[in-house]
Amino acid sequence: MTGSLVSMSTRDRKATRGEEKTPPKRSINSGPIAFFVSLFIVAVGVIQLVSTLNVYAADLSHLNSLKRQEAALIAQKQELENDISRWDDTSYVAAQARDRLGFVFPGEQSVHVLNPQAVTGEEAEQQESSSGSSTQSKQLPWYSELSYSFKEADQEDDKQTDSADQQQSDTQDDKQESNQENKQ
């Protein structure tokens, strides 16, 4: 080779001399430690994933519950709006005044039958309605209901005072009996 120079780096020179670098030796114990660390990381990741999915499922069921509640409230609102719009009709107002308050038009006579089963002879219809609910079969006008409730309230007060007097007399009798037993 005439006149050609080849530059060699120091690394190339060492390699050519037969001196090779050996990689640092690993310790024998690093394998199981790395396995358990990676296993721990995977376990933490699975726990996080399960927790996230659980929260998602709970939120989804809560959302569905709220949607059902919203639909029920919308239906109730629509029903109430329909009730309000009915009161704009004069025939509905007149019918309600007749049914609820017992009003009659001028020239009409109001007739209240006290014993309807005696007139119609139908006892079965009365029994069916009373088994459904006793308040519907015995519905009085509002002013009668008011006076009836006052009477009932007064009677309950009388019953309570009578029962309190009875309890007081019973306790006095018990005391007298115990005093007589103590004397003997």
VMD Tcl script that builds the backbone (N, CA, C; Angstrom):
set m [mol new atoms 552]
animate dup $m
set s [atomselect $m all]
$s set {name element resname resid chain x y z} {
  {N N MET 1 A 0.831 -1.146 0.000}
  {CA C MET 1 A 0.000 0.000 0.000}
  {C C MET 1 A 0.890 1.227 0.000}
  {N N THR 2 A 0.775 1.818 -0.974}
  {CA C THR 2 A 1.648 2.941 -1.144}
  {C C THR 2 A 0.945 4.232 -0.807}
  {N N GLY 3 A 1.432 4.893 0.046}
  {CA C GLY 3 A 1.023 6.236 0.378}
  {C C GLY 3 A -0.362 6.381 0.940}
  {N N SER 4 A -1.006 5.391 1.330}
  {CA C SER 4 A -2.338 5.583 1.908}
  {C C SER 4 A -2.255 5.413 3.404}
  {N N LEU 5 A -2.788 6.342 4.034}
  {CA C LEU 5 A -2.826 6.304 5.496}
  {C C LEU 5 A -4.244 6.038 5.951}
  {N N VAL 6 A -4.353 5.227 6.838}
  {CA C VAL 6 A -5.668 4.912 7.390}
  {C C VAL 6 A -5.659 5.365 8.844}
  {N N SER 7 A -6.624 6.165 9.155}
  {CA C SER 7 A -6.662 6.637 10.531}
  {C C SER 7 A -7.439 5.631 11.374}
  {N N MET 8 A -6.930 5.400 12.475}
  {CA C MET 8 A -7.562 4.439 13.381}
  {C C MET 8 A -7.837 5.139 14.699}
  {N N SER 9 A -9.029 4.904 15.156}
  {CA C SER 9 A -9.349 5.494 16.447}
  {C C SER 9 A -8.823 4.601 17.551}
  {N N THR 10 A -8.863 5.105 18.735}
  {CA C THR 10 A -8.337 4.317 19.846}
  {C C THR 10 A -9.203 3.100 20.099}
  {N N ARG 11 A -10.438 3.227 19.832}
  {CA C ARG 11 A -11.320 2.089 20.056}
  {C C ARG 11 A -10.989 0.978 19.059}
  {N N ASP 12 A -10.723 1.378 17.835}
  {CA C ASP 12 A -10.392 0.380 16.841}
  {C C ASP 12 A -9.059 -0.296 17.162}
  {N N ARG 13 A -8.166 0.454 17.718}
  {CA C ARG 13 A -6.877 -0.114 18.057}
  {C C ARG 13 A -6.988 -1.133 19.153}
  {N N LYS 14 A -7.846 -0.865 20.137}
  {CA C LYS 14 A -8.002 -1.820 21.228}
  {C C LYS 14 A -8.663 -3.088 20.722}
  {N N ALA 15 A -9.597 -2.910 19.802}
  {CA C ALA 15 A -10.279 -4.089 19.284}
  {C C ALA 15 A -9.317 -4.939 18.466}
  {N N THR 16 A -8.434 -4.298 17.837}
  {CA C THR 16 A -7.512 -5.054 17.030}
  {C C THR 16 A -6.465 -5.737 17.883}
  {N N ARG 17 A -6.236 -5.252 19.036}
  {CA C ARG 17 A -5.238 -5.852 19.889}
  {C C ARG 17 A -5.774 -7.101 20.572}
  {N N GLY 18 A -7.103 -7.321 20.521}
  {CA C GLY 18 A -7.648 -8.526 21.147}
  {C C GLY 18 A -8.222 -8.239 22.512}
  {N N GLU 19 A -8.301 -7.014 22.878}
  {CA C GLU 19 A -8.879 -6.661 24.161}
  {C C GLU 19 A -10.341 -6.301 23.940}
  {N N GLU 20 A -11.227 -7.152 24.288}
  {CA C GLU 20 A -12.657 -6.875 24.149}
  {C C GLU 20 A -13.237 -6.550 25.513}
  {N N LYS 21 A -14.175 -5.613 25.480}
  {CA C LYS 21 A -14.839 -5.257 26.736}
  {C C LYS 21 A -15.923 -6.277 26.999}
  {N N THR 22 A -16.049 -6.675 28.207}
  {CA C THR 22 A -17.117 -7.603 28.593}
  {C C THR 22 A -18.197 -6.792 29.300}
  {N N PRO 23 A -19.447 -7.085 29.006}
  {CA C PRO 23 A -20.520 -6.343 29.687}
  {C C PRO 23 A -20.511 -6.645 31.177}
  {N N PRO 24 A -20.994 -5.665 31.978}
  {CA C PRO 24 A -20.986 -5.911 33.430}
  {C C PRO 24 A -21.896 -7.089 33.763}
  {N N LYS 25 A -21.508 -7.843 34.715}
  {CA C LYS 25 A -22.260 -9.030 35.079}
  {C C LYS 25 A -23.474 -8.636 35.914}
  {N N ARG 26 A -24.598 -9.280 35.616}
  {CA C ARG 26 A -25.825 -9.051 36.395}
  {C C ARG 26 A -25.801 -9.920 37.634}
  {N N SER 27 A -26.459 -9.397 38.639}
  {CA C SER 27 A -26.536 -10.229 39.837}
  {C C SER 27 A -27.607 -11.284 39.612}
  {N N ILE 28 A -27.494 -12.365 40.219}
  {CA C ILE 28 A -28.399 -13.484 40.017}
  {C C ILE 28 A -29.773 -13.182 40.629}
  {N N ASN 29 A -29.874 -12.372 41.638}
  {CA C ASN 29 A -31.122 -12.108 42.346}
  {C C ASN 29 A -32.017 -11.074 41.660}
  {N N SER 30 A -31.597 -10.396 40.653}
  {CA C SER 30 A -32.410 -9.346 40.043}
  {C C SER 30 A -33.599 -9.900 39.269}
  {N N GLY 31 A -33.620 -11.114 38.843}
  {CA C GLY 31 A -34.717 -11.710 38.086}
  {C C GLY 31 A -36.008 -11.809 38.898}
  {N N PRO 32 A -36.015 -12.430 40.069}
  {CA C PRO 32 A -37.248 -12.527 40.865}
  {C C PRO 32 A -37.730 -11.164 41.371}
  {N N ILE 33 A -36.836 -10.275 41.673}
  {CA C ILE 33 A -37.240 -8.952 42.149}
  {C C ILE 33 A -37.953 -8.204 41.030}
  {N N ALA 34 A -37.416 -8.261 39.843}
  {CA C ALA 34 A -38.049 -7.601 38.709}
  {C C ALA 34 A -39.416 -8.220 38.423}
  {N N PHE 35 A -39.526 -9.531 38.573}
  {CA C PHE 35 A -40.804 -10.212 38.350}
  {C C PHE 35 A -41.856 -9.736 39.346}
  {N N PHE 36 A -41.506 -9.674 40.617}
  {CA C PHE 36 A -42.476 -9.254 41.631}
  {C C PHE 36 A -42.827 -7.770 41.514}
  {N N VAL 37 A -41.881 -6.949 41.129}
  {CA C VAL 37 A -42.172 -5.528 40.913}
  {C C VAL 37 A -43.131 -5.370 39.743}
  {N N SER 38 A -42.878 -6.069 38.655}
  {CA C SER 38 A -43.783 -5.980 37.507}
  {C C SER 38 A -45.157 -6.579 37.851}
  {N N LEU 39 A -45.193 -7.643 38.640}
  {CA C LEU 39 A -46.453 -8.227 39.079}
  {C C LEU 39 A -47.236 -7.241 39.960}
  {N N PHE 40 A -46.543 -6.526 40.828}
  {CA C PHE 40 A -47.182 -5.517 41.665}
  {C C PHE 40 A -47.765 -4.390 40.808}
  {N N ILE 41 A -47.027 -3.945 39.812}
  {CA C ILE 41 A -47.499 -2.876 38.929}
  {C C ILE 41 A -48.726 -3.323 38.155}
  {N N VAL 42 A -48.739 -4.544 37.677}
  {CA C VAL 42 A -49.894 -5.076 36.958}
  {C C VAL 42 A -51.094 -5.172 37.901}
  {N N ALA 43 A -50.888 -5.624 39.134}
  {CA C ALA 43 A -51.982 -5.741 40.111}
  {C C ALA 43 A -52.579 -4.373 40.424}
  {N N VAL 44 A -51.747 -3.364 40.607}
  {CA C VAL 44 A -52.234 -2.014 40.877}
  {C C VAL 44 A -53.027 -1.498 39.671}
  {N N GLY 45 A -52.549 -1.776 38.473}
  {CA C GLY 45 A -53.261 -1.364 37.261}
  {C C GLY 45 A -54.623 -2.035 37.149}
  {N N VAL 46 A -54.705 -3.323 37.475}
  {CA C VAL 46 A -55.987 -4.043 37.429}
  {C C VAL 46 A -56.947 -3.483 38.477}
  {N N ILE 47 A -56.447 -3.199 39.653}
  {CA C ILE 47 A -57.299 -2.628 40.712}
  {C C ILE 47 A -57.842 -1.273 40.268}
  {N N GLN 48 A -57.017 -0.441 39.676}
  {CA C GLN 48 A -57.459 0.864 39.176}
  {C C GLN 48 A -58.524 0.703 38.092}
  {N N LEU 49 A -58.318 -0.248 37.204}
  {CA C LEU 49 A -59.258 -0.484 36.120}
  {C C LEU 49 A -60.604 -0.961 36.658}
  {N N VAL 50 A -60.588 -1.897 37.598}
  {CA C VAL 50 A -61.829 -2.402 38.191}
  {C C VAL 50 A -62.545 -1.293 38.947}
  {N N SER 51 A -61.804 -0.487 39.674}
  {CA C SER 51 A -62.401 0.625 40.412}
  {C C SER 51 A -63.050 1.631 39.462}
  {N N THR 52 A -62.381 1.930 38.380}
  {CA C THR 52 A -62.921 2.864 37.395}
  {C C THR 52 A -64.190 2.321 36.757}
  {N N LEU 53 A -64.192 1.040 36.398}
  {CA C LEU 53 A -65.377 0.424 35.807}
  {C C LEU 53 A -66.542 0.370 36.801}
  {N N ASN 54 A -66.234 0.145 38.068}
  {CA C ASN 54 A -67.282 0.128 39.103}
  {C C ASN 54 A -67.925 1.501 39.240}
  {N N VAL 55 A -67.126 2.535 39.277}
  {CA C VAL 55 A -67.648 3.907 39.370}
  {C C VAL 55 A -68.462 4.241 38.124}
  {N N TYR 56 A -68.001 3.803 36.963}
  {CA C TYR 56 A -68.732 4.039 35.710}
  {C C TYR 56 A -70.105 3.369 35.750}
  {N N ALA 57 A -70.155 2.111 36.214}
  {CA C ALA 57 A -71.426 1.394 36.282}
  {C C ALA 57 A -72.378 2.058 37.272}
  {N N ALA 58 A -71.867 2.500 38.406}
  {CA C ALA 58 A -72.708 3.171 39.400}
  {C C ALA 58 A -73.244 4.496 38.847}
  {N N ASP 59 A -72.397 5.247 38.180}
  {CA C ASP 59 A -72.839 6.518 37.592}
  {C C ASP 59 A -73.860 6.289 36.484}
  {N N LEU 60 A -73.678 5.238 35.708}
  {CA C LEU 60 A -74.613 4.927 34.632}
  {C C LEU 60 A -75.988 4.545 35.191}
  {N N SER 61 A -76.008 3.749 36.256}
  {CA C SER 61 A -77.299 3.385 36.855}
  {C C SER 61 A -77.963 4.604 37.500}
  {N N HIS 62 A -77.179 5.475 38.103}
  {CA C HIS 62 A -77.731 6.699 38.693}
  {C C HIS 62 A -78.303 7.604 37.594}
  {N N LEU 63 A -77.615 7.681 36.469}
  {CA C LEU 63 A -78.087 8.479 35.345}
  {C C LEU 63 A -79.407 7.931 34.813}
  {N N ASN 64 A -79.502 6.619 34.678}
  {CA C ASN 64 A -80.754 6.009 34.216}
  {C C ASN 64 A -81.891 6.254 35.194}
  {N N SER 65 A -81.585 6.196 36.478}
  {CA C SER 65 A -82.597 6.480 37.502}
  {C C SER 65 A -83.083 7.922 37.391}
  {N N LEU 66 A -82.164 8.835 37.192}
  {CA C LEU 66 A -82.542 10.246 37.043}
  {C C LEU 66 A -83.362 10.485 35.775}
  {N N LYS 67 A -83.046 9.747 34.711}
  {CA C LYS 67 A -83.826 9.886 33.478}
  {C C LYS 67 A -85.249 9.389 33.680}
  {N N ARG 68 A -85.409 8.265 34.397}
  {CA C ARG 68 A -86.759 7.759 34.685}
  {C C ARG 68 A -87.523 8.750 35.558}
  {N N GLN 69 A -86.844 9.314 36.543}
  {CA C GLN 69 A -87.479 10.292 37.417}
  {C C GLN 69 A -87.878 11.538 36.619}
  {N N GLU 70 A -87.023 11.959 35.706}
  {CA C GLU 70 A -87.336 13.117 34.876}
  {C C GLU 70 A -88.564 12.845 34.003}
  {N N ALA 71 A -88.635 11.646 33.434}
  {CA C ALA 71 A -89.788 11.296 32.593}
  {C C ALA 71 A -91.077 11.287 33.414}
  {N N ALA 72 A -91.001 10.780 34.649}
  {CA C ALA 72 A -92.183 10.776 35.506}
  {C C ALA 72 A -92.607 12.197 35.863}
  {N N LEU 73 A -91.643 13.049 36.127}
  {CA C LEU 73 A -91.963 14.440 36.464}
  {C C LEU 73 A -92.534 15.190 35.266}
  {N N ILE 74 A -92.034 14.888 34.082}
  {CA C ILE 74 A -92.579 15.527 32.877}
  {C C ILE 74 A -94.021 15.094 32.662}
  {N N ALA 75 A -94.294 13.798 32.880}
  {CA C ALA 75 A -95.667 13.309 32.734}
  {C C ALA 75 A -96.583 13.946 33.777}
  {N N GLN 76 A -96.081 14.068 35.004}
  {CA C GLN 76 A -96.878 14.699 36.058}
  {C C GLN 76 A -97.131 16.170 35.736}
  {N N LYS 77 A -96.127 16.850 35.221}
  {CA C LYS 77 A -96.279 18.256 34.844}
  {C C LYS 77 A -97.331 18.399 33.753}
  {N N GLN 78 A -97.293 17.517 32.762}
  {CA C GLN 78 A -98.268 17.569 31.679}
  {C C GLN 78 A -99.679 17.338 32.200}
  {N N GLU 79 A -99.813 16.392 33.135}
  {CA C GLU 79 A -101.126 16.120 33.727}
  {C C GLU 79 A -101.639 17.334 34.509}
  {N N LEU 80 A -100.758 17.972 35.257}
  {CA C LEU 80 A -101.158 19.160 36.015}
  {C C LEU 80 A -101.508 20.329 35.084}
  {N N GLU 81 A -100.762 20.470 33.998}
  {CA C GLU 81 A -101.088 21.525 33.032}
  {C C GLU 81 A -102.445 21.259 32.382}
  {N N ASN 82 A -102.744 19.981 32.121}
  {CA C ASN 82 A -104.065 19.639 31.583}
  {C C ASN 82 A -105.169 19.974 32.585}
  {N N ASP 83 A -104.916 19.679 33.869}
  {CA C ASP 83 A -105.900 20.023 34.903}
  {C C ASP 83 A -106.134 21.532 34.960}
  {N N ILE 84 A -105.066 22.296 34.855}
  {CA C ILE 84 A -105.192 23.754 34.887}
  {C C ILE 84 A -105.958 24.252 33.666}
  {N N SER 85 A -105.667 23.671 32.505}
  {CA C SER 85 A -106.353 24.128 31.290}
  {C C SER 85 A -107.843 23.767 31.312}
  {N N ARG 86 A -108.215 22.713 32.035}
  {CA C ARG 86 A -109.639 22.364 32.138}
  {C C ARG 86 A -110.428 23.448 32.862}
  {N N TRP 87 A -109.794 24.126 33.797}
  {CA C TRP 87 A -110.499 25.155 34.562}
  {C C TRP 87 A -110.831 26.385 33.715}
  {N N ASP 88 A -110.281 26.497 32.531}
  {CA C ASP 88 A -110.636 27.582 31.626}
  {C C ASP 88 A -111.998 27.351 30.966}
  {N N ASP 89 A -112.456 26.107 30.968}
  {CA C ASP 89 A -113.747 25.759 30.367}
  {C C ASP 89 A -114.863 26.015 31.385}
  {N N THR 90 A -115.848 26.827 31.010}
  {CA C THR 90 A -116.928 27.176 31.952}
  {C C THR 90 A -117.803 25.981 32.282}
  {N N SER 91 A -117.994 25.055 31.354}
  {CA C SER 91 A -118.823 23.877 31.652}
  {C C SER 91 A -118.140 22.985 32.694}
  {N N TYR 92 A -116.800 22.885 32.640}
  {CA C TYR 92 A -116.062 22.104 33.639}
  {C C TYR 92 A -116.184 22.759 35.014}
  {N N VAL 93 A -116.079 24.079 35.055}
  {CA C VAL 93 A -116.200 24.800 36.322}
  {C C VAL 93 A -117.599 24.602 36.911}
  {N N ALA 94 A -118.612 24.662 36.059}
  {CA C ALA 94 A -119.987 24.459 36.530}
  {C C ALA 94 A -120.169 23.035 37.048}
  {N N ALA 95 A -119.619 22.055 36.353}
  {CA C ALA 95 A -119.736 20.660 36.798}
  {C C ALA 95 A -119.028 20.449 38.129}
  {N N GLN 96 A -117.865 21.061 38.305}
  {CA C GLN 96 A -117.144 20.940 39.568}
  {C C GLN 96 A -117.893 21.621 40.703}
  {N N ALA 97 A -118.515 22.758 40.427}
  {CA C ALA 97 A -119.303 23.453 41.458}
  {C C ALA 97 A -120.490 22.596 41.866}
  {N N ARG 98 A -121.111 21.902 40.929}
  {CA C ARG 98 A -122.234 21.014 41.254}
  {C C ARG 98 A -121.750 19.822 42.082}
  {N N ASP 99 A -120.674 19.192 41.643}
  {CA C ASP 99 A -120.200 17.983 42.314}
  {C C ASP 99 A -119.594 18.280 43.683}
  {N N ARG 100 A -118.705 19.231 43.739}
  {CA C ARG 100 A -117.958 19.477 44.974}
  {C C ARG 100 A -118.731 20.312 45.991}
  {N N LEU 101 A -119.419 21.332 45.528}
  {CA C LEU 101 A -120.039 22.274 46.448}
  {C C LEU 101 A -121.557 22.135 46.533}
  {N N GLY 102 A -122.135 21.330 45.657}
  {CA C GLY 102 A -123.578 21.136 45.691}
  {C C GLY 102 A -124.359 22.309 45.127}
  {N N PHE 103 A -123.766 23.119 44.269}
  {CA C PHE 103 A -124.466 24.252 43.672}
  {C C PHE 103 A -125.498 23.767 42.661}
  {N N VAL 104 A -126.544 24.559 42.475}
  {CA C VAL 104 A -127.565 24.275 41.462}
  {C C VAL 104 A -127.812 25.555 40.677}
  {N N PHE 105 A -128.306 25.397 39.441}
  {CA C PHE 105 A -128.643 26.558 38.636}
  {C C PHE 105 A -129.956 27.165 39.142}
  {N N PRO 106 A -130.176 28.431 38.881}
  {CA C PRO 106 A -131.440 29.058 39.303}
  {C C PRO 106 A -132.631 28.314 38.673}
  {N N GLY 107 A -133.632 28.057 39.503}
  {CA C GLY 107 A -134.815 27.352 39.045}
  {C C GLY 107 A -134.738 25.851 39.290}
  {N N GLU 108 A -133.548 25.301 39.584}
  {CA C GLU 108 A -133.417 23.873 39.869}
  {C C GLU 108 A -133.585 23.633 41.357}
  {N N GLN 109 A -133.988 22.422 41.701}
  {CA C GLN 109 A -134.095 22.043 43.104}
  {C C GLN 109 A -133.080 20.946 43.389}
  {N N SER 110 A -132.415 21.076 44.484}
  {CA C SER 110 A -131.424 20.088 44.886}
  {C C SER 110 A -132.102 19.021 45.732}
  {N N VAL 111 A -131.922 17.785 45.372}
  {CA C VAL 111 A -132.503 16.665 46.105}
  {C C VAL 111 A -131.355 15.772 46.557}
  {N N HIS 112 A -131.288 15.547 47.854}
  {CA C HIS 112 A -130.272 14.657 48.411}
  {C C HIS 112 A -130.972 13.430 48.957}
  {N N VAL 113 A -130.612 12.279 48.475}
  {CA C VAL 113 A -131.194 11.024 48.938}
  {C C VAL 113 A -130.321 10.512 50.069}
  {N N LEU 114 A -130.923 10.349 51.235}
  {CA C LEU 114 A -130.154 9.919 52.398}
  {C C LEU 114 A -129.861 8.430 52.376}
  {N N ASN 115 A -130.767 7.643 51.845}
  {CA C ASN 115 A -130.605 6.208 51.812}
  {C C ASN 115 A -130.769 5.725 50.373}
  {N N PRO 116 A -129.731 5.803 49.527}
  {CA C PRO 116 A -129.903 5.463 48.116}
  {C C PRO 116 A -130.222 3.988 47.876}
  {N N GLN 117 A -129.756 3.079 48.728}
  {CA C GLN 117 A -130.048 1.669 48.513}
  {C C GLN 117 A -131.523 1.361 48.733}
  {N N ALA 118 A -132.221 2.163 49.537}
  {CA C ALA 118 A -133.655 1.954 49.738}
  {C C ALA 118 A -134.433 2.353 48.485}
  {N N VAL 119 A -133.940 3.344 47.758}
  {CA C VAL 119 A -134.623 3.808 46.553}
  {C C VAL 119 A -134.320 2.888 45.371}
  {N N THR 120 A -133.060 2.551 45.194}
  {CA C THR 120 A -132.657 1.762 44.032}
  {C C THR 120 A -132.746 0.264 44.280}
  {N N GLY 121 A -132.617 -0.157 45.528}
  {CA C GLY 121 A -132.640 -1.585 45.836}
  {C C GLY 121 A -131.345 -2.292 45.483}
  {N N GLU 122 A -130.291 -1.578 45.227}
  {CA C GLU 122 A -129.007 -2.178 44.857}
  {C C GLU 122 A -128.046 -2.074 46.019}
  {N N GLU 123 A -127.878 -3.189 46.717}
  {CA C GLU 123 A -126.951 -3.227 47.837}
  {C C GLU 123 A -125.554 -3.627 47.383}
  {N N ALA 124 A -125.461 -4.406 46.324}
  {CA C ALA 124 A -124.167 -4.916 45.854}
  {C C ALA 124 A -123.253 -3.780 45.406}
  {N N GLU 125 A -123.807 -2.786 44.746}
  {CA C GLU 125 A -122.989 -1.669 44.277}
  {C C GLU 125 A -122.408 -0.909 45.458}
  {N N GLN 126 A -123.180 -0.747 46.501}
  {CA C GLN 126 A -122.723 -0.048 47.704}
  {C C GLN 126 A -121.598 -0.840 48.357}
  {N N GLN 127 A -121.713 -2.164 48.403}
  {CA C GLN 127 A -120.681 -2.977 49.033}
  {C C GLN 127 A -119.386 -2.928 48.243}
  {N N GLU 128 A -119.469 -2.951 46.924}
  {CA C GLU 128 A -118.259 -2.882 46.109}
  {C C GLU 128 A -117.524 -1.568 46.309}
  {N N SER 129 A -118.261 -0.478 46.356}
  {CA C SER 129 A -117.594 0.810 46.525}
  {C C SER 129 A -117.043 0.961 47.938}
  {N N SER 130 A -117.720 0.391 48.924}
  {CA C SER 130 A -117.214 0.506 50.292}
  {C C SER 130 A -116.010 -0.385 50.508}
  {N N SER 131 A -115.924 -1.512 49.798}
  {CA C SER 131 A -114.741 -2.348 49.941}
  {C C SER 131 A -113.534 -1.707 49.271}
  {N N GLY 132 A -113.756 -0.911 48.216}
  {CA C GLY 132 A -112.661 -0.209 47.541}
  {C C GLY 132 A -112.065 0.844 48.445}
  {N N SER 133 A -112.904 1.744 48.923}
  {CA C SER 133 A -112.459 2.736 49.890}
  {C C SER 133 A -113.688 3.326 50.560}
  {N N SER 134 A -113.623 3.390 51.869}
  {CA C SER 134 A -114.783 3.849 52.620}
  {C C SER 134 A -114.964 5.359 52.515}
  {N N THR 135 A -113.915 6.110 52.181}
  {CA C THR 135 A -114.035 7.559 52.094}
  {C C THR 135 A -114.799 7.989 50.853}
  {N N GLN 136 A -114.705 7.199 49.781}
  {CA C GLN 136 A -115.411 7.577 48.563}
  {C C GLN 136 A -116.908 7.318 48.702}
  {N N SER 137 A -117.297 6.270 49.425}
  {CA C SER 137 A -118.710 5.950 49.533}
  {C C SER 137 A -119.428 6.928 50.457}
  {N N LYS 138 A -118.710 7.558 51.356}
  {CA C LYS 138 A -119.331 8.475 52.300}
  {C C LYS 138 A -118.672 9.842 52.157}
  {N N GLN 139 A -118.894 10.489 51.040}
  {CA C GLN 139 A -118.284 11.793 50.799}
  {C C GLN 139 A -119.337 12.875 51.047}
  {N N LEU 140 A -119.023 13.746 51.978}
  {CA C LEU 140 A -119.923 14.826 52.355}
  {C C LEU 140 A -119.462 16.125 51.726}
  {N N PRO 141 A -120.336 17.128 51.609}
  {CA C PRO 141 A -119.881 18.444 51.152}
  {C C PRO 141 A -118.849 18.999 52.129}
  {N N TRP 142 A -118.086 19.965 51.673}
  {CA C TRP 142 A -116.967 20.455 52.470}
  {C C TRP 142 A -117.416 21.042 53.803}
  {N N TYR 143 A -118.559 21.728 53.820}
  {CA C TYR 143 A -119.000 22.340 55.069}
  {C C TYR 143 A -119.463 21.265 56.052}
  {N N SER 144 A -120.043 20.188 55.560}
  {CA C SER 144 A -120.432 19.085 56.447}
  {C C SER 144 A -119.201 18.358 56.970}
  {N N GLU 145 A -118.212 18.192 56.088}
  {CA C GLU 145 A -116.953 17.569 56.512}
  {C C GLU 145 A -116.297 18.388 57.617}
  {N N LEU 146 A -116.349 19.711 57.495}
  {CA C LEU 146 A -115.747 20.591 58.485}
  {C C LEU 146 A -116.441 20.445 59.835}
  {N N SER 147 A -117.763 20.483 59.834}
  {CA C SER 147 A -118.488 20.358 61.106}
  {C C SER 147 A -118.293 18.970 61.692}
  {N N TYR 148 A -118.237 17.953 60.836}
  {CA C TYR 148 A -118.018 16.589 61.311}
  {C C TYR 148 A -116.640 16.455 61.962}
  {N N SER 149 A -115.632 17.067 61.368}
  {CA C SER 149 A -114.289 16.977 61.931}
  {C C SER 149 A -114.203 17.702 63.274}
  {N N PHE 150 A -114.918 18.823 63.424}
  {CA C PHE 150 A -114.940 19.500 64.718}
  {C C PHE 150 A -115.582 18.619 65.783}
  {N N LYS 151 A -116.692 17.975 65.433}
  {CA C LYS 151 A -117.367 17.091 66.388}
  {C C LYS 151 A -116.462 15.933 66.789}
  {N N GLU 152 A -115.783 15.337 65.801}
  {CA C GLU 152 A -114.886 14.222 66.084}
  {C C GLU 152 A -113.728 14.666 66.974}
  {N N ALA 153 A -113.205 15.845 66.724}
  {CA C ALA 153 A -112.093 16.342 67.535}
  {C C ALA 153 A -112.541 16.565 68.970}
  {N N ASP 154 A -113.741 17.076 69.156}
  {CA C ASP 154 A -114.256 17.277 70.505}
  {C C ASP 154 A -114.467 15.950 71.204}
  {N N GLN 155 A -114.966 14.959 70.503}
  {CA C GLN 155 A -115.205 13.652 71.111}
  {C C GLN 155 A -113.897 12.986 71.497}
  {N N GLU 156 A -112.858 13.149 70.674}
  {CA C GLU 156 A -111.567 12.569 71.009}
  {C C GLU 156 A -110.986 13.207 72.258}
  {N N ASP 157 A -111.158 14.527 72.424}
  {CA C ASP 157 A -110.682 15.188 73.629}
  {C C ASP 157 A -111.413 14.649 74.847}
  {N N ASP 158 A -112.742 14.440 74.721}
  {CA C ASP 158 A -113.510 13.885 75.833}
  {C C ASP 158 A -113.042 12.478 76.169}
  {N N LYS 159 A -112.757 11.676 75.153}
  {CA C LYS 159 A -112.288 10.308 75.366}
  {C C LYS 159 A -110.928 10.324 76.052}
  {N N GLN 160 A -110.057 11.242 75.655}
  {CA C GLN 160 A -108.727 11.313 76.245}
  {C C GLN 160 A -108.801 11.726 77.709}
  {N N THR 161 A -109.665 12.690 78.019}
  {CA C THR 161 A -109.789 13.107 79.417}
  {C C THR 161 A -110.415 11.996 80.236}
  {N N ASP 162 A -111.386 11.264 79.662}
  {CA C ASP 162 A -111.992 10.145 80.383}
  {C C ASP 162 A -110.963 9.055 80.645}
  {N N SER 163 A -110.120 8.754 79.638}
  {CA C SER 163 A -109.116 7.708 79.822}
  {C C SER 163 A -108.052 8.162 80.816}
  {N N ALA 164 A -107.715 9.454 80.824}
  {CA C ALA 164 A -106.739 9.968 81.781}
  {C C ALA 164 A -107.310 9.878 83.196}
  {N N ASP 165 A -108.602 10.221 83.368}
  {CA C ASP 165 A -109.240 10.109 84.674}
  {C C ASP 165 A -109.281 8.652 85.118}
  {N N GLN 166 A -109.563 7.750 84.201}
  {CA C GLN 166 A -109.622 6.320 84.515}
  {C C GLN 166 A -108.255 5.819 84.953}
  {N N GLN 167 A -107.193 6.228 84.250}
  {CA C GLN 167 A -105.848 5.809 84.609}
  {C C GLN 167 A -105.464 6.348 85.974}
  {N N GLN 168 A -105.867 7.576 86.255}
  {CA C GLN 168 A -105.545 8.184 87.536}
  {C C GLN 168 A -106.255 7.439 88.659}
  {N N SER 169 A -107.504 7.103 88.455}
  {CA C SER 169 A -108.233 6.375 89.496}
  {C C SER 169 A -107.679 4.964 89.660}
  {N N ASP 170 A -107.225 4.331 88.578}
  {CA C ASP 170 A -106.628 2.997 88.669}
  {C C ASP 170 A -105.340 3.044 89.476}
  {N N THR 171 A -104.513 4.072 89.255}
  {CA C THR 171 A -103.266 4.163 90.009}
  {C C THR 171 A -103.543 4.431 91.483}
  {N N GLN 172 A -104.580 5.208 91.777}
  {CA C GLN 172 A -104.936 5.443 93.180}
  {C C GLN 172 A -105.435 4.159 93.824}
  {N N ASP 173 A -106.226 3.377 93.114}
  {CA C ASP 173 A -106.695 2.103 93.646}
  {C C ASP 173 A -105.524 1.157 93.891}
  {N N ASP 174 A -104.563 1.132 92.984}
  {CA C ASP 174 A -103.391 0.276 93.154}
  {C C ASP 174 A -102.584 0.695 94.372}
  {N N LYS 175 A -102.463 1.993 94.597}
  {CA C LYS 175 A -101.721 2.481 95.762}
  {C C LYS 175 A -102.425 2.077 97.051}
  {N N GLN 176 A -103.752 2.190 97.060}
  {CA C GLN 176 A -104.510 1.819 98.251}
  {C C GLN 176 A -104.381 0.324 98.531}
  {N N GLU 177 A -104.415 -0.485 97.504}
  {CA C GLU 177 A -104.270 -1.926 97.680}
  {C C GLU 177 A -102.887 -2.267 98.197}
  {N N SER 178 A -101.871 -1.609 97.681}
  {CA C SER 178 A -100.504 -1.911 98.138}
  {C C SER 178 A -100.315 -1.444 99.577}
  {N N ASN 179 A -100.958 -0.326 99.963}
  {CA C ASN 179 A -100.860 0.126 101.339}
  {C C ASN 179 A -101.550 -0.863 102.285}
  {N N GLN 180 A -102.675 -1.422 101.863}
  {CA C GLN 180 A -103.377 -2.403 102.700}
  {C C GLN 180 A -102.553 -3.672 102.843}
  {N N GLU 181 A -101.875 -4.100 101.793}
  {CA C GLU 181 A -101.044 -5.294 101.849}
  {C C GLU 181 A -99.848 -5.043 102.756}
  {N N ASN 182 A -99.306 -3.843 102.732}
  {CA C ASN 182 A -98.158 -3.528 103.589}
  {C C ASN 182 A -98.567 -3.516 105.058}
  {N N LYS 183 A -99.809 -3.121 105.366}
  {CA C LYS 183 A -100.274 -3.077 106.752}
  {C C LYS 183 A -100.465 -4.487 107.295}
  {N N GLN 184 A -100.840 -5.403 106.453}
  {CA C GLN 184 A -101.082 -6.789 106.900}
  {C C GLN 184 A -99.787 -7.451 107.086}
}
mol reanalyze $m
mol bondsrecalc $m
mol representation Tube
mol addrep $m
